[in-house]
């Protein structure tokens, strides 16, 4: 089973590909600007609905996953600083 974060990334990847397809079609064929805006707006609504459905299906404990501390440890920062000295 995949995590919520992995599922969201997969959904975003799929919608990115769809947007690129629409962009390619718009570049090759004359498409009304309003049509393109409406298509993309509707894709975004569908993507948001998918995220909401995904969130509704996840156990509460998984949705409250602990986020990693992305701040580097002071020892790592010090070491990197020393490496960068001339």
Buried (B, 14 or more C-beta within 10 A) or exposed (E): EEEBEEBBEEBEEEBEEBBEEBEEEBEEEEBEEEEBEEBBEEBEEEBEEBBEEBEEEBEEEEEEEEEEEEEEEEEEEEEEEEEEEE
